Amino acid sequence: MAYKILLVDDEVNLIDPMAYSLKENGFEVCTAYNGVEALGMYEREEPDIILLDWSMPDLAGIDVLKKIRSSQNFIPVIMVTGKSAKEEIVEGLENGADDYVTKPFNWDELIARINSALRRSQQTSAAKPKRIRFGDIIIDLLSHRIWLKDKEINLSPREFSMLRLFMENPKRIYSRDDLIEKVWGLDFEGDTKTVDVHICWLRQKLEQDANHPKIIQTVRGFGYKLGS
């Protein structure tokens, strides 16, 4: 299966030939022409790697990168831009860029950098992390311990499994049936309102105000998700 690349650049005369050449090299390509559109495409398309321009009129590439990294997503991101000052390169790398290519670039070098970033990503995903962080919450997957703002909290096995599921897939919305299947199992014969009860218990332990939750959010008509 071809890797999917999200190509982000506001220069139409550059992005279209780049997309064509990437497709010729065996990649699936989706394109965005500004930062806001890029974030929407990132959410919908779930690409394997992002080629991200720095200078865009509405939302700069560096801000797009920060938003992606704040969601705890470690998708490879290569900054492709005309900026070449060392301070800007350092800023991009410090905020989570995996690599940096300046315009004009050598096409063979760009393809090599894309393949290298994808290989590193595969190696990283193959080694599952021992701990997962989302905001102020940390889960240790080996010891089944949870910390909220450096204070350890106690969860039941079902609560732990549900929170782990949310934290491992922070972008995904889970319906009650999804949660029943993944936390309780296919042989569960109870009421799906059991999910709502466990969500309520989780909120009481995690939220500053359980009546106005910010960590585990209700998506009306669909289910629940982590964060905003």
C-alpha positions as CSV (number, residue, x, y, z in Angstrom):
1,M,0.0,0.0,0.0
2,A,1.3,3.4,-1.0
3,Y,2.3,5.9,1.7
4,K,0.0,8.9,1.9
5,I,1.7,12.4,1.9
6,L,0.0,15.6,3.0
7,L,1.6,18.3,0.9
8,V,1.1,21.9,2.3
9,D,2.1,25.0,0.4
10,D,0.4,28.2,-0.6
11,E,2.3,28.4,-3.9
12,V,0.0,26.8,-6.5
13,N,2.8,26.9,-9.2
14,L,4.9,24.7,-6.8
15,I,2.5,22.4,-5.0
16,D,0.8,21.0,-8.2
17,P,4.0,19.8,-9.9
18,M,5.3,18.5,-6.5
19,A,2.1,16.5,-6.1
20,Y,2.4,15.1,-9.6
21,S,6.1,14.1,-9.1
22,L,5.3,12.5,-5.7
23,K,2.6,10.4,-7.3
24,E,5.0,9.4,-10.1
25,N,7.3,8.2,-7.2
26,G,4.6,5.9,-5.9
27,F,3.1,8.1,-3.2
28,E,-0.6,8.9,-2.6
29,V,-0.9,12.7,-2.2
30,C,-3.4,15.0,-0.7
31,T,-2.8,18.8,-0.8
32,A,-3.6,21.8,1.3
33,Y,-3.0,25.4,0.3
34,N,-3.0,27.0,3.8
35,G,-2.5,26.2,7.4
36,V,-6.1,25.9,8.4
37,E,-6.9,23.6,5.5
38,A,-3.8,21.6,6.4
39,L,-5.1,20.9,9.9
40,G,-8.5,19.8,8.5
41,M,-6.8,17.5,6.0
42,Y,-4.5,16.1,8.7
43,E,-7.6,15.2,10.8
44,R,-9.6,13.7,7.9
45,E,-6.9,12.0,5.8
46,E,-4.6,10.6,8.5
47,P,-1.5,10.9,6.2
48,D,1.7,8.9,6.9
49,I,4.0,12.0,6.5
50,I,3.6,15.8,6.0
51,L,5.6,18.1,3.8
52,L,4.9,21.5,5.4
53,D,5.7,25.0,4.1
54,W,6.7,27.5,6.7
55,S,5.4,30.8,5.3
56,M,1.6,30.8,4.8
57,P,-0.8,33.8,5.1
58,D,-3.4,32.5,7.6
59,L,-1.5,30.1,9.8
60,A,2.2,29.6,9.6
61,G,3.7,26.2,9.1
62,I,5.4,26.3,12.5
63,D,2.1,26.9,14.2
64,V,0.5,24.0,12.2
65,L,3.4,21.8,13.5
66,K,2.9,22.9,17.1
67,K,-0.8,22.1,16.9
68,I,-0.1,18.6,15.5
69,R,2.5,17.9,18.2
70,S,0.3,19.2,21.0
71,S,-2.2,16.4,20.0
72,Q,0.6,13.9,20.9
73,N,0.8,12.8,17.3
74,F,4.3,12.0,16.1
75,I,3.7,11.7,12.4
76,P,6.8,12.6,10.5
77,V,6.9,16.3,9.4
78,I,9.4,17.7,6.9
79,M,9.6,21.5,6.7
80,V,9.9,22.5,3.0
81,T,10.5,26.2,2.8
82,G,12.6,29.1,1.6
83,K,13.7,30.0,5.1
84,S,17.4,29.0,5.6
85,A,18.4,31.0,8.6
86,K,19.9,28.7,11.3
87,E,17.6,30.2,14.0
88,E,14.5,29.2,12.0
89,I,15.8,25.8,11.2
90,V,16.5,25.3,15.0
91,E,13.0,26.6,15.8
92,G,11.4,24.1,13.5
93,L,13.5,21.1,14.8
94,E,12.9,22.1,18.4
95,N,9.1,22.2,17.8
96,G,9.1,18.6,16.5
97,A,10.0,18.8,12.8
98,D,11.8,15.6,11.7
99,D,13.7,17.2,8.9
100,Y,14.2,20.5,7.0
101,V,14.6,21.1,3.3
102,T,15.1,24.6,1.8
103,K,13.8,25.8,-1.6
104,P,15.0,25.3,-4.2
105,F,15.7,21.6,-3.4
106,N,17.2,18.7,-5.2
107,W,14.3,16.3,-6.0
108,D,16.2,13.1,-5.4
109,E,17.4,14.4,-2.0
110,L,13.8,15.3,-1.1
111,I,12.6,11.7,-1.9
112,A,15.5,10.3,0.0
113,R,14.6,12.4,3.1
114,I,10.9,11.4,2.8
115,N,11.9,7.7,2.7
116,S,14.3,8.1,5.6
117,A,11.7,9.8,7.8
118,L,9.2,7.1,7.0
119,R,11.7,4.4,8.0
120,R,12.4,6.1,11.3
121,S,8.7,6.4,11.9
122,Q,8.2,2.7,11.3
123,Q,11.0,1.8,13.7
124,T,9.6,4.1,16.4
125,S,6.0,2.7,16.1
126,A,7.4,-0.8,16.2
127,A,8.8,-0.2,19.7
128,K,5.7,0.6,21.7
129,P,6.2,3.2,24.4
130,K,6.0,2.3,28.1
131,R,4.3,5.5,28.9
132,I,1.7,7.7,27.2
133,R,1.2,11.4,28.0
134,F,-1.8,13.6,27.2
135,G,-1.7,17.0,28.8
136,D,-1.2,16.5,32.5
137,I,-2.1,12.8,32.4
138,I,0.6,10.1,32.2
139,I,-0.2,6.4,31.9
140,D,2.4,3.7,32.5
141,L,1.4,0.8,30.4
142,L,3.5,-1.8,32.2
143,S,2.6,-1.0,35.8
144,H,-0.9,0.2,35.1
145,R,-0.2,3.4,37.1
146,I,-1.7,6.8,36.3
147,W,-0.6,10.3,37.3
148,L,-2.5,13.5,37.0
149,K,-0.4,16.7,37.5
150,D,2.3,14.5,39.2
151,K,-0.3,13.0,41.6
152,E,-1.0,9.3,41.3
153,I,-4.7,8.4,40.9
154,N,-6.4,5.1,41.2
155,L,-8.6,3.7,38.4
156,S,-10.5,0.4,38.1
157,P,-9.4,-2.0,35.4
158,R,-12.3,-0.9,33.1
159,E,-11.5,2.8,33.7
160,F,-7.9,2.2,33.0
161,S,-8.6,0.3,29.7
162,M,-11.0,3.1,28.6
163,L,-8.6,5.9,29.4
164,R,-5.7,4.0,27.7
165,L,-7.9,3.6,24.6
166,F,-8.6,7.3,24.4
167,M,-5.0,8.3,25.0
168,E,-3.7,5.9,22.4
169,N,-6.1,7.3,19.8
170,P,-6.6,11.0,20.8
171,K,-8.2,12.1,17.6
172,R,-10.8,9.3,17.4
173,I,-14.5,9.6,18.5
174,Y,-15.7,6.4,20.1
175,S,-19.4,5.4,20.2
176,R,-20.8,3.5,23.1
177,D,-20.8,0.3,21.0
178,D,-17.1,0.9,20.1
179,L,-16.2,1.2,23.8
180,I,-18.3,-1.8,24.7
181,E,-16.5,-3.9,22.1
182,K,-12.9,-2.7,23.0
183,V,-13.2,-2.5,26.8
184,W,-15.8,-5.1,27.7
185,G,-15.6,-7.4,24.8
186,L,-18.0,-8.8,22.1
187,D,-19.7,-11.1,24.6
188,F,-21.0,-8.2,26.8
189,E,-24.8,-8.5,27.3
190,G,-25.5,-5.5,29.6
191,D,-26.8,-2.0,28.9
192,T,-24.8,0.4,26.9
193,K,-25.5,3.0,29.5
194,T,-22.7,1.2,31.5
195,V,-20.4,3.2,29.3
196,D,-21.9,6.5,30.4
197,V,-21.5,5.5,34.0
198,H,-17.8,4.7,33.6
199,I,-17.3,7.9,31.7
200,C,-18.9,9.8,34.6
201,W,-16.5,8.0,37.1
202,L,-13.5,8.8,34.9
203,R,-14.5,12.5,34.8
204,Q,-14.9,12.6,38.5
205,K,-11.3,11.4,38.9
206,L,-9.7,13.4,36.1
207,E,-11.6,16.6,35.5
208,Q,-11.3,19.8,37.5
209,D,-15.0,20.2,37.1
210,A,-16.8,17.0,36.1
211,N,-19.9,18.9,35.1
212,H,-17.9,20.9,32.5
213,P,-15.4,18.3,31.2
214,K,-12.4,19.3,29.2
215,I,-10.5,16.0,29.1
216,I,-13.1,13.5,28.0
217,Q,-15.6,15.3,25.8
218,T,-19.0,14.3,24.6
219,V,-19.5,14.6,20.9
220,R,-23.3,14.8,20.6
221,G,-24.8,12.2,18.4
222,F,-21.6,10.3,18.0
223,G,-19.9,9.4,21.4
224,Y,-16.8,10.4,23.3
225,K,-13.3,11.6,22.5
226,L,-10.3,12.8,24.3
227,G,-9.6,16.6,24.4
228,S,-11.1,19.3,22.3
